[in-house]
Amino acid sequence: MDFANKKCVPCEGGVPKLTPAEVAAALRSLDGWEARLESSQLHKHYRFKDFLAAMRFVNALAAVAEAEGHHPDFNLHSWNQVDVTLWTHDLGGLSENDFIVAAKLDRLPESFAPPPAGG
């Protein structure tokens, strides 16, 4: 499924969290994400060439999250690494929104290469 071309929808009462089978099927469309079923979360570790690239990613992550109205937890550490964790807080589990944001974040890192020297 092409989650990156979808838009998050507000979680309202009666929206069920995804079943483990649905999570497994949706996970196949993402690259490098792991489902932590015991905590009902998606997680991915990103590594960048330098601190500024990691910070550009974090800022872009914030823009994606705000545009989608769905906000992950993230941790910038070791100067060039970012861990991202997604889950739908209101449901206490995973929803399609988590996969939409994950897919959109995966489109970001390619644009965070350091600028060319001298230019």
PyMOL CGO cylinders between C-alpha atoms (Angstrom):
from pymol import cmd
from pymol.cgo import CYLINDER

trace = [
    CYLINDER, 0.00, 0.00, 0.00, 1.26, 3.48, -0.80, 0.3, 1, 1, 1, 1, 1, 1,
    CYLINDER, 1.26, 3.48, -0.80, 0.86, 5.17, 2.56, 0.3, 1, 1, 1, 1, 1, 1,
    CYLINDER, 0.86, 5.17, 2.56, 2.97, 8.19, 1.56, 0.3, 1, 1, 1, 1, 1, 1,
    CYLINDER, 2.97, 8.19, 1.56, 0.20, 9.43, -0.74, 0.3, 1, 1, 1, 1, 1, 1,
    CYLINDER, 0.20, 9.43, -0.74, -2.47, 9.24, 1.96, 0.3, 1, 1, 1, 1, 1, 1,
    CYLINDER, -2.47, 9.24, 1.96, -3.46, 11.83, 4.55, 0.3, 1, 1, 1, 1, 1, 1,
    CYLINDER, -3.46, 11.83, 4.55, -3.89, 11.17, 8.26, 0.3, 1, 1, 1, 1, 1, 1,
    CYLINDER, -3.89, 11.17, 8.26, -7.43, 11.32, 9.56, 0.3, 1, 1, 1, 1, 1, 1,
    CYLINDER, -7.43, 11.32, 9.56, -8.34, 12.42, 13.07, 0.3, 1, 1, 1, 1, 1, 1,
    CYLINDER, -8.34, 12.42, 13.07, -8.84, 9.53, 15.46, 0.3, 1, 1, 1, 1, 1, 1,
    CYLINDER, -8.84, 9.53, 15.46, -12.36, 9.62, 16.74, 0.3, 1, 1, 1, 1, 1, 1,
    CYLINDER, -12.36, 9.62, 16.74, -14.24, 7.23, 18.95, 0.3, 1, 1, 1, 1, 1, 1,
    CYLINDER, -14.24, 7.23, 18.95, -14.84, 3.82, 17.49, 0.3, 1, 1, 1, 1, 1, 1,
    CYLINDER, -14.84, 3.82, 17.49, -11.67, 3.66, 15.37, 0.3, 1, 1, 1, 1, 1, 1,
    CYLINDER, -11.67, 3.66, 15.37, -10.08, 0.29, 16.15, 0.3, 1, 1, 1, 1, 1, 1,
    CYLINDER, -10.08, 0.29, 16.15, -6.35, -0.16, 16.41, 0.3, 1, 1, 1, 1, 1, 1,
    CYLINDER, -6.35, -0.16, 16.41, -4.77, -2.38, 13.78, 0.3, 1, 1, 1, 1, 1, 1,
    CYLINDER, -4.77, -2.38, 13.78, -4.58, -6.10, 14.48, 0.3, 1, 1, 1, 1, 1, 1,
    CYLINDER, -4.58, -6.10, 14.48, -1.16, -7.83, 14.49, 0.3, 1, 1, 1, 1, 1, 1,
    CYLINDER, -1.16, -7.83, 14.49, -1.97, -9.29, 11.04, 0.3, 1, 1, 1, 1, 1, 1,
    CYLINDER, -1.97, -9.29, 11.04, -2.85, -5.84, 9.68, 0.3, 1, 1, 1, 1, 1, 1,
    CYLINDER, -2.85, -5.84, 9.68, 0.35, -4.40, 11.18, 0.3, 1, 1, 1, 1, 1, 1,
    CYLINDER, 0.35, -4.40, 11.18, 2.43, -7.16, 9.56, 0.3, 1, 1, 1, 1, 1, 1,
    CYLINDER, 2.43, -7.16, 9.56, 0.82, -6.52, 6.17, 0.3, 1, 1, 1, 1, 1, 1,
    CYLINDER, 0.82, -6.52, 6.17, 1.27, -2.74, 6.42, 0.3, 1, 1, 1, 1, 1, 1,
    CYLINDER, 1.27, -2.74, 6.42, 4.86, -3.10, 7.62, 0.3, 1, 1, 1, 1, 1, 1,
    CYLINDER, 4.86, -3.10, 7.62, 5.81, -4.80, 4.34, 0.3, 1, 1, 1, 1, 1, 1,
    CYLINDER, 5.81, -4.80, 4.34, 5.29, -1.47, 2.55, 0.3, 1, 1, 1, 1, 1, 1,
    CYLINDER, 5.29, -1.47, 2.55, 7.85, 0.34, 4.75, 0.3, 1, 1, 1, 1, 1, 1,
    CYLINDER, 7.85, 0.34, 4.75, 11.64, 0.16, 4.65, 0.3, 1, 1, 1, 1, 1, 1,
    CYLINDER, 11.64, 0.16, 4.65, 13.57, -0.47, 7.84, 0.3, 1, 1, 1, 1, 1, 1,
    CYLINDER, 13.57, -0.47, 7.84, 10.73, 0.05, 10.31, 0.3, 1, 1, 1, 1, 1, 1,
    CYLINDER, 10.73, 0.05, 10.31, 10.10, -2.50, 13.03, 0.3, 1, 1, 1, 1, 1, 1,
    CYLINDER, 10.10, -2.50, 13.03, 6.85, -3.15, 14.81, 0.3, 1, 1, 1, 1, 1, 1,
    CYLINDER, 6.85, -3.15, 14.81, 7.20, -3.50, 18.54, 0.3, 1, 1, 1, 1, 1, 1,
    CYLINDER, 7.20, -3.50, 18.54, 4.00, -5.40, 19.09, 0.3, 1, 1, 1, 1, 1, 1,
    CYLINDER, 4.00, -5.40, 19.09, 4.49, -5.73, 22.85, 0.3, 1, 1, 1, 1, 1, 1,
    CYLINDER, 4.49, -5.73, 22.85, 4.27, -1.92, 23.10, 0.3, 1, 1, 1, 1, 1, 1,
    CYLINDER, 4.27, -1.92, 23.10, 2.13, -1.39, 19.97, 0.3, 1, 1, 1, 1, 1, 1,
    CYLINDER, 2.13, -1.39, 19.97, 4.69, 0.95, 18.40, 0.3, 1, 1, 1, 1, 1, 1,
    CYLINDER, 4.69, 0.95, 18.40, 6.61, 1.44, 15.16, 0.3, 1, 1, 1, 1, 1, 1,
    CYLINDER, 6.61, 1.44, 15.16, 10.29, 2.28, 15.45, 0.3, 1, 1, 1, 1, 1, 1,
    CYLINDER, 10.29, 2.28, 15.45, 13.09, 3.25, 13.07, 0.3, 1, 1, 1, 1, 1, 1,
    CYLINDER, 13.09, 3.25, 13.07, 16.70, 4.27, 13.55, 0.3, 1, 1, 1, 1, 1, 1,
    CYLINDER, 16.70, 4.27, 13.55, 18.10, 6.84, 11.10, 0.3, 1, 1, 1, 1, 1, 1,
    CYLINDER, 18.10, 6.84, 11.10, 21.79, 7.69, 10.70, 0.3, 1, 1, 1, 1, 1, 1,
    CYLINDER, 21.79, 7.69, 10.70, 23.00, 10.83, 8.90, 0.3, 1, 1, 1, 1, 1, 1,
    CYLINDER, 23.00, 10.83, 8.90, 26.33, 12.08, 7.60, 0.3, 1, 1, 1, 1, 1, 1,
    CYLINDER, 26.33, 12.08, 7.60, 26.59, 14.86, 10.15, 0.3, 1, 1, 1, 1, 1, 1,
    CYLINDER, 26.59, 14.86, 10.15, 24.81, 16.75, 12.91, 0.3, 1, 1, 1, 1, 1, 1,
    CYLINDER, 24.81, 16.75, 12.91, 23.33, 19.37, 10.59, 0.3, 1, 1, 1, 1, 1, 1,
    CYLINDER, 23.33, 19.37, 10.59, 21.80, 16.72, 8.33, 0.3, 1, 1, 1, 1, 1, 1,
    CYLINDER, 21.80, 16.72, 8.33, 20.25, 15.06, 11.39, 0.3, 1, 1, 1, 1, 1, 1,
    CYLINDER, 20.25, 15.06, 11.39, 18.85, 18.42, 12.51, 0.3, 1, 1, 1, 1, 1, 1,
    CYLINDER, 18.85, 18.42, 12.51, 17.45, 19.14, 9.05, 0.3, 1, 1, 1, 1, 1, 1,
    CYLINDER, 17.45, 19.14, 9.05, 15.70, 15.78, 9.23, 0.3, 1, 1, 1, 1, 1, 1,
    CYLINDER, 15.70, 15.78, 9.23, 14.28, 16.55, 12.69, 0.3, 1, 1, 1, 1, 1, 1,
    CYLINDER, 14.28, 16.55, 12.69, 12.96, 19.90, 11.45, 0.3, 1, 1, 1, 1, 1, 1,
    CYLINDER, 12.96, 19.90, 11.45, 11.42, 18.26, 8.39, 0.3, 1, 1, 1, 1, 1, 1,
    CYLINDER, 11.42, 18.26, 8.39, 9.99, 15.52, 10.63, 0.3, 1, 1, 1, 1, 1, 1,
    CYLINDER, 9.99, 15.52, 10.63, 8.30, 18.23, 12.69, 0.3, 1, 1, 1, 1, 1, 1,
    CYLINDER, 8.30, 18.23, 12.69, 6.79, 19.80, 9.56, 0.3, 1, 1, 1, 1, 1, 1,
    CYLINDER, 6.79, 19.80, 9.56, 5.43, 16.44, 8.35, 0.3, 1, 1, 1, 1, 1, 1,
    CYLINDER, 5.43, 16.44, 8.35, 4.03, 15.60, 11.79, 0.3, 1, 1, 1, 1, 1, 1,
    CYLINDER, 4.03, 15.60, 11.79, 2.34, 18.98, 12.14, 0.3, 1, 1, 1, 1, 1, 1,
    CYLINDER, 2.34, 18.98, 12.14, 0.87, 18.83, 8.62, 0.3, 1, 1, 1, 1, 1, 1,
    CYLINDER, 0.87, 18.83, 8.62, -0.54, 15.37, 9.36, 0.3, 1, 1, 1, 1, 1, 1,
    CYLINDER, -0.54, 15.37, 9.36, -1.68, 16.19, 12.89, 0.3, 1, 1, 1, 1, 1, 1,
    CYLINDER, -1.68, 16.19, 12.89, 0.09, 13.03, 14.05, 0.3, 1, 1, 1, 1, 1, 1,
    CYLINDER, 0.09, 13.03, 14.05, 3.21, 13.49, 16.17, 0.3, 1, 1, 1, 1, 1, 1,
    CYLINDER, 3.21, 13.49, 16.17, 5.91, 10.84, 16.77, 0.3, 1, 1, 1, 1, 1, 1,
    CYLINDER, 5.91, 10.84, 16.77, 8.38, 10.67, 19.59, 0.3, 1, 1, 1, 1, 1, 1,
    CYLINDER, 8.38, 10.67, 19.59, 11.97, 11.14, 18.48, 0.3, 1, 1, 1, 1, 1, 1,
    CYLINDER, 11.97, 11.14, 18.48, 15.43, 11.22, 19.99, 0.3, 1, 1, 1, 1, 1, 1,
    CYLINDER, 15.43, 11.22, 19.99, 18.50, 12.88, 18.44, 0.3, 1, 1, 1, 1, 1, 1,
    CYLINDER, 18.50, 12.88, 18.44, 21.63, 11.28, 19.87, 0.3, 1, 1, 1, 1, 1, 1,
    CYLINDER, 21.63, 11.28, 19.87, 25.29, 10.55, 19.13, 0.3, 1, 1, 1, 1, 1, 1,
    CYLINDER, 25.29, 10.55, 19.13, 25.42, 13.75, 17.02, 0.3, 1, 1, 1, 1, 1, 1,
    CYLINDER, 25.42, 13.75, 17.02, 24.07, 12.14, 13.82, 0.3, 1, 1, 1, 1, 1, 1,
    CYLINDER, 24.07, 12.14, 13.82, 21.42, 9.60, 14.77, 0.3, 1, 1, 1, 1, 1, 1,
    CYLINDER, 21.42, 9.60, 14.77, 17.66, 9.93, 15.18, 0.3, 1, 1, 1, 1, 1, 1,
    CYLINDER, 17.66, 9.93, 15.18, 15.31, 7.31, 16.58, 0.3, 1, 1, 1, 1, 1, 1,
    CYLINDER, 15.31, 7.31, 16.58, 11.63, 7.74, 15.71, 0.3, 1, 1, 1, 1, 1, 1,
    CYLINDER, 11.63, 7.74, 15.71, 8.74, 6.00, 17.47, 0.3, 1, 1, 1, 1, 1, 1,
    CYLINDER, 8.74, 6.00, 17.47, 5.16, 6.14, 16.25, 0.3, 1, 1, 1, 1, 1, 1,
    CYLINDER, 5.16, 6.14, 16.25, 1.88, 4.98, 17.76, 0.3, 1, 1, 1, 1, 1, 1,
    CYLINDER, 1.88, 4.98, 17.76, -1.61, 6.36, 18.06, 0.3, 1, 1, 1, 1, 1, 1,
    CYLINDER, -1.61, 6.36, 18.06, -1.80, 7.55, 21.64, 0.3, 1, 1, 1, 1, 1, 1,
    CYLINDER, -1.80, 7.55, 21.64, -5.61, 7.80, 21.69, 0.3, 1, 1, 1, 1, 1, 1,
    CYLINDER, -5.61, 7.80, 21.69, -5.93, 4.15, 20.66, 0.3, 1, 1, 1, 1, 1, 1,
    CYLINDER, -5.93, 4.15, 20.66, -3.03, 2.79, 22.69, 0.3, 1, 1, 1, 1, 1, 1,
    CYLINDER, -3.03, 2.79, 22.69, -1.83, 1.02, 19.57, 0.3, 1, 1, 1, 1, 1, 1,
    CYLINDER, -1.83, 1.02, 19.57, -1.09, 1.36, 15.88, 0.3, 1, 1, 1, 1, 1, 1,
    CYLINDER, -1.09, 1.36, 15.88, -3.38, 2.91, 13.28, 0.3, 1, 1, 1, 1, 1, 1,
    CYLINDER, -3.38, 2.91, 13.28, -3.06, 3.63, 9.59, 0.3, 1, 1, 1, 1, 1, 1,
    CYLINDER, -3.06, 3.63, 9.59, -1.92, 7.15, 10.57, 0.3, 1, 1, 1, 1, 1, 1,
    CYLINDER, -1.92, 7.15, 10.57, 1.30, 5.71, 12.00, 0.3, 1, 1, 1, 1, 1, 1,
    CYLINDER, 1.30, 5.71, 12.00, 2.12, 4.06, 8.69, 0.3, 1, 1, 1, 1, 1, 1,
    CYLINDER, 2.12, 4.06, 8.69, 1.26, 7.23, 6.75, 0.3, 1, 1, 1, 1, 1, 1,
    CYLINDER, 1.26, 7.23, 6.75, 3.70, 9.32, 8.81, 0.3, 1, 1, 1, 1, 1, 1,
    CYLINDER, 3.70, 9.32, 8.81, 6.38, 6.59, 8.67, 0.3, 1, 1, 1, 1, 1, 1,
    CYLINDER, 6.38, 6.59, 8.67, 6.14, 6.42, 4.87, 0.3, 1, 1, 1, 1, 1, 1,
    CYLINDER, 6.14, 6.42, 4.87, 6.37, 10.21, 4.58, 0.3, 1, 1, 1, 1, 1, 1,
    CYLINDER, 6.37, 10.21, 4.58, 9.41, 10.32, 6.88, 0.3, 1, 1, 1, 1, 1, 1,
    CYLINDER, 9.41, 10.32, 6.88, 11.12, 7.73, 4.72, 0.3, 1, 1, 1, 1, 1, 1,
    CYLINDER, 11.12, 7.73, 4.72, 10.94, 10.12, 1.79, 0.3, 1, 1, 1, 1, 1, 1,
    CYLINDER, 10.94, 10.12, 1.79, 12.90, 12.77, 3.69, 0.3, 1, 1, 1, 1, 1, 1,
    CYLINDER, 12.90, 12.77, 3.69, 16.47, 11.49, 4.34, 0.3, 1, 1, 1, 1, 1, 1,
    CYLINDER, 16.47, 11.49, 4.34, 17.71, 11.55, 0.75, 0.3, 1, 1, 1, 1, 1, 1,
    CYLINDER, 17.71, 11.55, 0.75, 17.51, 15.33, 0.78, 0.3, 1, 1, 1, 1, 1, 1,
    CYLINDER, 17.51, 15.33, 0.78, 19.75, 15.71, 3.83, 0.3, 1, 1, 1, 1, 1, 1,
    CYLINDER, 19.75, 15.71, 3.83, 23.17, 15.20, 2.32, 0.3, 1, 1, 1, 1, 1, 1,
    CYLINDER, 23.17, 15.20, 2.32, 25.70, 17.83, 3.39, 0.3, 1, 1, 1, 1, 1, 1,
    CYLINDER, 25.70, 17.83, 3.39, 26.07, 20.76, 1.00, 0.3, 1, 1, 1, 1, 1, 1,
    CYLINDER, 26.07, 20.76, 1.00, 28.97, 20.52, -1.47, 0.3, 1, 1, 1, 1, 1, 1,
    CYLINDER, 28.97, 20.52, -1.47, 32.28, 21.96, -0.25, 0.3, 1, 1, 1, 1, 1, 1,
    CYLINDER, 32.28, 21.96, -0.25, 32.85, 25.51, -1.39, 0.3, 1, 1, 1, 1, 1, 1,
    CYLINDER, 32.85, 25.51, -1.39, 29.32, 25.91, -2.69, 0.3, 1, 1, 1, 1, 1, 1,
]
cmd.load_cgo(trace, "trace")
